[in-house]
Amino acid sequence: MTLLCSQNCFVVLASFLSLLGLVSLQWQLASCALLLSMKHHHDHIHHHIPMVQTNQNTCSLFAGTWVRDETETYPLYQSSSCPIIDPEFNCQMYGRPDSGYLKYRWKPLDCELPRFNGVEFLLNMKGKTVMFVGDSLGLNQWQSLICMLSAAAPHARTQLVRGDPLSVLRFSEYGVSISFYRAPYLVEVDVVQGKRILRLEKVDRDGDPWKGADVLSFNTGHWWSHQGSLRGWDYVELGGKYYPDMDRLAALERGMKTWANWVDTNIDRSKTRVFFQSISPTHYNPNEWNVGGTRKNCYGETAPISGTTYRGAYPEQMRVVDMVIREMRNPAYLLDITMLSALRKDGHPSIYSGELSPQKRANPNRADCSHWCLPGLPDTWNELFYTALFY
């Protein structure tokens, strides 16, 4: 035991000294070649045609348009009846004055989505665990699904445990657990002597908490582009070397490949369904949908973009996701919500977020155009998730 401890201590000490002593030299010598080569690689893949997902034999689920639905079907639940909704997503509670954005449904071009049946979901998943793994967009979807299921089975007994990184809601009589595991990068962030190290070649906690799930839905993306004080690391570790920063798409690609290799190696796909939710778009640039307008972001938007395409740029991160999933030995099912979500400039919390102080809520420049209101767009993500699982 003493020998093992000494060896471990020596390894930790050596790693830290290496980090402090070599990072400057490695940054100057190694990163230039690395970034140039990976930047050249990304310049090449950016010209690829975006993947069009057609998992269903008779329907391209993710190509379509938003249509107004005045029936009582939508919204699928009321925010007032679903206390699990976090303040940052609870737009109606925090003063959003309009509700028309709740009356749109997704219409694929050549079929109709099956109507969501929460009781059927619970019966089909009896005794099983569904786990969402990722960032706050995964949290958005997790809370949405719980609200949808709770509305469909309002008298079902539930047990909720909120934690970090793992939160679980269990529908007791069905034996169904709906979980969220917070891992914004999917790969690990370690803290060494107060410095956050993003380890691109190691999944978060070796992925051990994810292995028991019957359905896994992963997402990542937004955290890889954060700058300044929002950046989630002090150093990036790759190939035993440390970098203060690197090309963000190159980092995302390496992290995604680590995740994909872990899935291919550790998950028995005959027992576990694996999904990856595509990049959720933001709406901070109104020139992408309103040329010549006076708005500065999504604030004040009350209706979707009409038509089937978005005139803004296709997210560069999505090209990386497409490529990595294509190269998997057994590709994850891509829940390709990027384009249909890009059309929903009206679906964000904007200033109607409980995460903002009253002073900030009075300033449209502080609008949250990244997350999504609940009820709202993530409910459609889950209707598509439901369709992919059972149809």
C-alpha positions as CSV (number, residue, x, y, z in Angstrom):
1,M,0.0,0.0,0.0
2,T,2.8,2.4,0.9
3,L,4.6,1.6,-2.4
4,L,1.5,2.2,-4.4
5,C,0.8,5.5,-2.7
6,S,4.4,6.6,-3.3
7,Q,4.2,5.7,-6.9
8,N,0.9,7.5,-7.4
9,C,2.2,10.6,-5.6
10,F,5.3,10.6,-7.7
11,V,3.1,10.4,-10.9
12,V,0.9,13.3,-9.8
13,L,4.0,15.4,-8.8
14,A,5.7,14.6,-12.0
15,S,2.6,15.5,-14.0
16,F,2.2,18.8,-12.3
17,L,5.9,19.7,-12.6
18,S,5.7,18.8,-16.2
19,L,2.6,21.1,-16.6
20,L,4.3,24.0,-15.0
21,G,7.8,23.6,-16.4
22,L,7.0,22.5,-20.0
23,V,3.8,24.2,-20.9
24,S,5.4,27.4,-22.2
25,L,7.9,25.5,-24.4
26,Q,5.3,23.0,-25.5
27,W,3.0,25.8,-26.4
28,Q,5.6,27.5,-28.6
29,L,7.0,24.4,-30.3
30,A,4.3,21.7,-30.4
31,S,1.1,23.7,-30.7
32,C,2.1,25.4,-33.9
33,A,2.5,22.1,-35.8
34,L,-0.5,20.6,-34.2
35,L,-2.9,23.5,-34.8
36,L,-1.7,24.0,-38.4
37,S,-2.2,20.4,-39.3
38,M,-5.6,20.1,-37.6
39,K,-6.7,23.5,-39.0
40,H,-5.8,22.3,-42.4
41,H,-7.8,19.1,-41.8
42,H,-10.9,21.2,-40.8
43,D,-10.5,23.5,-43.8
44,H,-10.9,20.3,-45.8
45,I,-13.9,18.9,-44.0
46,H,-15.8,22.2,-44.1
47,H,-16.5,21.6,-47.7
48,H,-18.4,18.3,-47.1
49,I,-22.1,18.4,-47.7
50,P,-24.0,18.3,-44.3
51,M,-25.4,14.9,-43.5
52,V,-29.1,14.5,-44.0
53,Q,-30.4,12.0,-41.4
54,T,-33.0,9.5,-42.7
55,N,-33.2,6.9,-40.0
56,Q,-36.8,6.0,-40.8
57,N,-37.4,4.0,-43.9
58,T,-40.4,6.1,-45.1
59,C,-39.8,9.5,-43.5
60,S,-37.0,12.1,-43.2
61,L,-38.0,13.2,-39.7
62,F,-35.7,16.2,-39.6
63,A,-36.6,17.9,-42.9
64,G,-39.8,19.8,-42.7
65,T,-41.5,23.0,-41.5
66,W,-43.3,24.4,-38.4
67,V,-47.1,24.6,-38.7
68,R,-49.5,26.4,-36.4
69,D,-51.7,24.0,-34.3
70,E,-54.7,25.5,-32.6
71,T,-55.9,22.3,-31.1
72,E,-55.6,21.6,-27.4
73,T,-52.7,19.2,-28.0
74,Y,-50.1,21.9,-27.7
75,P,-48.5,22.7,-25.4
76,L,-48.1,19.2,-24.1
77,Y,-48.1,20.4,-20.5
78,Q,-48.2,23.6,-18.4
79,S,-45.1,25.0,-16.8
80,S,-47.2,25.6,-13.6
81,S,-47.9,21.9,-13.3
82,C,-44.2,20.8,-13.7
83,P,-42.1,22.0,-10.8
84,I,-38.9,20.4,-12.0
85,I,-38.5,23.2,-14.6
86,D,-35.4,25.3,-13.7
87,P,-35.9,29.1,-13.5
88,E,-33.7,29.6,-16.6
89,F,-36.2,27.7,-18.8
90,N,-39.4,28.8,-17.1
91,C,-40.3,31.7,-19.4
92,Q,-44.0,31.9,-18.5
93,M,-43.3,32.2,-14.8
94,Y,-40.8,34.9,-15.4
95,G,-43.1,37.2,-17.4
96,R,-43.0,36.2,-21.0
97,P,-46.1,38.0,-22.3
98,D,-46.9,35.9,-25.4
99,S,-47.9,32.3,-25.7
100,G,-48.2,31.8,-29.5
101,Y,-44.8,30.2,-29.6
102,L,-46.3,27.2,-27.8
103,K,-48.8,26.5,-30.6
104,Y,-46.5,25.2,-33.3
105,R,-45.8,21.6,-34.1
106,W,-43.1,20.1,-36.4
107,K,-44.3,18.7,-39.7
108,P,-41.8,16.5,-41.6
109,L,-42.1,17.0,-45.4
110,D,-43.4,13.5,-46.2
111,C,-45.1,12.2,-43.1
112,E,-46.8,13.0,-39.8
113,L,-45.1,12.5,-36.5
114,P,-46.8,10.0,-34.2
115,R,-48.6,11.6,-31.4
116,F,-46.5,11.4,-28.2
117,N,-48.0,8.9,-25.7
118,G,-46.3,9.2,-22.4
119,V,-48.0,6.1,-20.9
120,E,-46.9,4.0,-23.8
121,F,-43.3,5.4,-23.3
122,L,-43.4,4.3,-19.6
123,L,-44.8,0.9,-20.4
124,N,-42.3,0.2,-23.2
125,M,-39.4,1.3,-21.0
126,K,-40.7,-0.6,-17.9
127,G,-37.7,-1.5,-15.7
128,K,-35.3,0.5,-17.7
129,T,-33.1,3.6,-17.5
130,V,-33.0,6.5,-19.9
131,M,-30.0,8.8,-19.4
132,F,-29.2,12.1,-20.9
133,V,-25.5,13.0,-20.8
134,G,-24.1,16.4,-21.7
135,D,-24.5,20.1,-21.0
136,S,-27.4,22.4,-20.2
137,L,-29.1,21.6,-23.5
138,G,-29.3,18.0,-22.4
139,L,-30.7,19.3,-19.1
140,N,-33.3,21.2,-21.1
141,Q,-34.3,18.0,-22.9
142,W,-34.3,15.9,-19.7
143,Q,-36.6,18.3,-17.9
144,S,-38.9,18.5,-21.0
145,L,-39.3,14.7,-21.1
146,I,-40.1,14.5,-17.4
147,C,-42.8,17.1,-17.8
148,M,-44.2,15.3,-20.8
149,L,-44.3,12.0,-19.0
150,S,-45.7,13.5,-15.8
151,A,-48.5,15.2,-17.8
152,A,-49.4,11.9,-19.4
153,A,-49.3,10.0,-16.1
154,P,-50.3,12.6,-13.5
155,H,-51.0,10.2,-10.7
156,A,-47.8,8.1,-11.1
157,R,-45.6,8.0,-8.0
158,T,-42.2,9.6,-8.6
159,Q,-39.0,10.0,-6.7
160,L,-36.6,12.8,-7.6
161,V,-33.0,13.1,-6.6
162,R,-31.2,16.2,-7.8
163,G,-27.4,16.2,-7.7
164,D,-24.2,17.1,-9.5
165,P,-23.3,15.5,-11.8
166,L,-26.2,13.0,-11.6
167,S,-29.9,13.8,-11.2
168,V,-32.6,11.0,-11.4
169,L,-36.4,11.0,-11.5
170,R,-37.9,7.5,-11.1
171,F,-41.5,6.6,-12.0
172,S,-41.8,4.0,-9.2
173,E,-44.7,1.9,-10.4
174,Y,-43.2,1.5,-13.9
175,G,-39.6,1.1,-12.6
176,V,-38.5,3.7,-15.2
177,S,-35.6,6.1,-14.4
178,I,-35.0,9.2,-16.4
179,S,-31.6,10.6,-15.6
180,F,-29.4,13.5,-16.4
181,Y,-25.6,13.3,-16.1
182,R,-23.8,16.6,-16.4
183,A,-20.7,16.3,-18.6
184,P,-20.5,19.4,-20.8
185,Y,-17.5,18.2,-22.8
186,L,-18.1,14.4,-22.5
187,V,-14.4,14.2,-21.9
188,E,-12.9,14.8,-18.4
189,V,-12.0,18.0,-16.7
190,D,-9.5,17.4,-13.8
191,V,-8.4,20.0,-11.3
192,V,-4.6,19.9,-10.5
193,Q,-3.3,22.4,-8.0
194,G,-6.2,24.7,-8.8
195,K,-5.8,24.5,-12.6
196,R,-8.6,22.9,-14.7
197,I,-7.2,20.4,-17.2
198,L,-9.4,19.4,-20.2
199,R,-8.2,15.9,-21.0
200,L,-9.2,15.2,-24.6
201,E,-8.2,11.6,-24.6
202,K,-10.3,10.5,-21.5
203,V,-14.0,10.4,-21.2
204,D,-15.6,11.9,-18.1
205,R,-14.9,9.6,-15.1
206,D,-14.1,6.8,-17.5
207,G,-17.8,6.7,-18.5
208,D,-18.5,4.4,-15.6
209,P,-21.8,6.1,-14.5
210,W,-23.2,5.7,-18.1
211,K,-22.7,2.0,-18.5
212,G,-25.9,0.8,-16.8
213,A,-28.3,2.7,-18.9
214,D,-30.7,1.1,-21.4
215,V,-30.9,4.3,-23.5
216,L,-28.1,6.9,-23.7
217,S,-28.6,10.3,-25.3
218,F,-25.4,12.4,-25.5
219,N,-24.8,16.0,-26.5
220,T,-22.0,18.5,-26.4
221,G,-21.0,21.6,-28.3
222,H,-21.6,25.0,-26.7
223,W,-19.0,24.8,-24.0
224,W,-16.2,24.2,-26.6
225,S,-16.6,27.7,-28.0
226,H,-16.8,29.7,-24.7
227,Q,-14.2,32.4,-24.4
228,G,-12.7,34.5,-21.6
229,S,-14.1,33.9,-18.2
230,L,-16.7,31.4,-19.6
231,R,-13.9,29.1,-20.9
232,G,-14.1,25.8,-18.9
233,W,-10.4,25.0,-18.7
234,D,-7.0,26.5,-18.0
235,Y,-5.1,24.0,-20.0
236,V,-5.9,21.4,-22.7
237,E,-4.0,18.0,-22.4
238,L,-3.4,16.1,-25.6
239,G,-0.8,13.5,-26.3
240,G,0.9,14.2,-22.9
241,K,1.4,17.8,-23.7
242,Y,-0.4,20.9,-22.3
243,Y,-1.8,23.9,-24.2
244,P,-3.4,27.1,-22.8
245,D,-5.7,26.9,-25.8
246,M,-6.1,25.4,-29.2
247,D,-8.2,25.4,-32.3
248,R,-11.7,24.8,-30.9
249,L,-13.0,22.6,-33.8
250,A,-9.8,20.5,-33.5
251,A,-10.4,20.1,-29.8
252,L,-14.0,19.2,-30.3
253,E,-13.1,16.6,-32.9
254,R,-10.5,15.0,-30.7
255,G,-12.9,14.9,-27.7
256,M,-15.7,13.5,-29.9
257,K,-13.4,10.8,-31.2
258,T,-12.5,9.9,-27.6
259,W,-16.2,9.6,-26.8
260,A,-17.0,7.6,-30.0
261,N,-14.2,5.1,-29.3
262,W,-15.5,4.7,-25.7
263,V,-19.0,4.0,-27.0
264,D,-17.7,1.5,-29.6
265,T,-15.6,-0.2,-27.0
266,N,-17.8,-0.2,-23.9
267,I,-21.4,-0.3,-24.9
268,D,-23.2,-3.5,-25.9
269,R,-25.4,-2.1,-28.7
270,S,-27.6,-5.2,-28.6
271,K,-28.7,-4.1,-25.1
272,T,-28.3,-0.3,-25.1
273,R,-29.6,2.3,-27.6
274,V,-27.3,5.2,-28.2
275,F,-28.3,8.6,-29.5
276,F,-26.4,11.8,-30.1
277,Q,-28.3,15.0,-30.2
278,S,-26.9,17.4,-32.8
279,I,-25.8,21.0,-32.2
280,S,-28.5,23.2,-30.8
281,P,-28.3,26.6,-32.6
282,T,-28.3,30.1,-31.0
283,H,-30.0,33.3,-32.3
284,Y,-27.8,36.2,-31.4
285,N,-27.4,37.6,-34.9
286,P,-30.7,38.8,-36.3
287,N,-29.1,39.4,-39.7
288,E,-29.4,35.7,-40.2
289,W,-33.2,36.0,-40.4
290,N,-34.2,39.6,-40.5
291,V,-32.0,41.6,-42.9
292,G,-32.1,45.3,-42.2
293,G,-34.0,44.9,-39.0
294,T,-33.4,46.8,-35.8
295,R,-33.3,43.9,-33.3
296,K,-30.1,42.8,-31.7
297,N,-30.9,39.2,-30.9
298,C,-33.9,36.9,-30.3
299,Y,-35.6,39.4,-27.9
300,G,-39.1,40.1,-29.1
301,E,-39.4,37.2,-31.6
302,T,-42.8,35.5,-31.4
303,A,-43.0,33.2,-34.4
304,P,-40.8,30.6,-36.2
305,I,-39.1,31.3,-39.5
306,S,-41.3,30.1,-42.3
307,G,-40.1,27.5,-44.8
308,T,-37.8,24.6,-44.5
309,T,-34.3,26.2,-44.5
310,Y,-32.4,28.7,-42.4
311,R,-30.4,31.4,-44.2
312,G,-27.7,31.6,-41.5
313,A,-24.5,29.6,-41.5
314,Y,-24.6,25.9,-40.9
315,P,-22.8,25.3,-37.5
316,E,-19.2,24.4,-38.1
317,Q,-19.4,22.1,-35.0
318,M,-22.1,20.1,-36.7
319,R,-19.7,19.1,-39.5
320,V,-17.4,17.7,-36.9
321,V,-20.2,15.8,-35.2
322,D,-21.3,14.4,-38.6
323,M,-17.9,13.2,-39.5
324,V,-17.1,11.5,-36.1
325,I,-20.4,9.7,-36.0
326,R,-20.0,8.5,-39.6
327,E,-16.6,7.0,-38.6
328,M,-17.9,5.0,-35.6
329,R,-17.9,1.2,-35.9
330,N,-21.5,1.2,-34.9
331,P,-22.8,4.8,-35.4
332,A,-25.0,6.4,-32.8
333,Y,-28.4,7.5,-33.9
334,L,-28.1,11.2,-34.7
335,L,-31.1,13.1,-33.5
336,D,-30.6,15.9,-36.0
337,I,-32.4,18.8,-34.4
338,T,-30.1,21.5,-35.8
339,M,-32.1,22.8,-38.8
340,L,-35.5,22.5,-37.2
341,S,-34.3,24.3,-34.1
342,A,-32.6,27.0,-36.2
343,L,-36.1,27.9,-37.5
344,R,-37.3,28.6,-33.9
345,K,-35.8,32.1,-33.3
346,D,-38.9,32.6,-31.1
347,G,-38.3,29.7,-28.7
348,H,-35.5,31.1,-26.4
349,P,-36.0,32.5,-22.9
350,S,-34.7,35.9,-24.0
351,I,-35.0,38.1,-21.0
352,Y,-37.7,35.9,-19.4
353,S,-35.3,33.8,-17.5
354,G,-35.1,33.3,-13.7
355,E,-31.3,33.2,-14.1
356,L,-31.4,36.9,-14.7
357,S,-31.8,39.6,-12.1
358,P,-34.7,42.0,-12.5
359,Q,-32.2,44.7,-13.6
360,K,-30.8,42.4,-16.3
361,R,-34.3,41.3,-17.4
362,A,-35.0,44.9,-18.1
363,N,-32.1,44.9,-20.6
364,P,-32.7,43.1,-23.9
365,N,-29.0,43.0,-24.5
366,R,-28.8,40.4,-21.8
367,A,-31.2,38.0,-23.6
368,D,-30.6,34.3,-23.4
369,C,-30.8,33.2,-27.0
370,S,-29.1,29.8,-26.4
371,H,-31.4,27.8,-24.1
372,W,-35.0,27.1,-24.8
373,C,-38.3,27.8,-23.0
374,L,-40.2,25.0,-21.3
375,P,-42.8,24.1,-22.5
376,G,-41.3,24.7,-25.9
377,L,-38.9,23.4,-28.5
378,P,-37.3,20.6,-26.5
379,D,-40.7,19.0,-26.4
380,T,-40.4,18.5,-30.1
381,W,-36.9,17.0,-29.6
382,N,-38.6,14.5,-27.4
383,E,-41.4,13.8,-29.8
384,L,-38.6,12.9,-32.3
385,F,-36.8,10.9,-29.7
386,Y,-40.0,9.0,-28.9
387,T,-40.5,8.3,-32.6
388,A,-37.0,7.1,-33.1
389,L,-37.3,4.8,-30.1
390,F,-40.6,3.1,-30.8
391,Y,-41.3,3.5,-34.6
